[in-house]
Amino acid sequence: MPGTLPQAIAKLNMKEWPAPVIRLYLGQMTPAAVLAAAADPNGAKKTSHVCEANFYSGEWALRQGAKDEAARRFRVAARDCPKTFIEGNAAALELKRLGATP
């Protein structure tokens, strides 16, 4: 539904994670800026944020037609995401779909 994104964003605290990922898809941040925003003094939060930053930046790159960059991001996510995170498994599937080596 095209009109629902603004309403959904209005309900989020856009100063906290995952706001940088949302800003990436809105064209307001770059993948590098999202990765920088993933930094957190809490090690577990940093690991999860970096995982998500890499996966969703990979999806963004894929939408831009940058398959090599997408594969690079998916490799990192597949390798580094916590095993309980869906992004790690999804990254592995995206690599397979791209015909890229893990």
Buried (B, 14 or more C-beta within 10 A) or exposed (E): EEEEEEEEEEEEEEEEBBBBBBBBBEEEBEBEBBBEBBEBEEEEEEBBBBBBBBBBBBBBBBEEEBEEBBBBBBBBBBEBBEEEBEBBBBBBEBBEEBEBEE
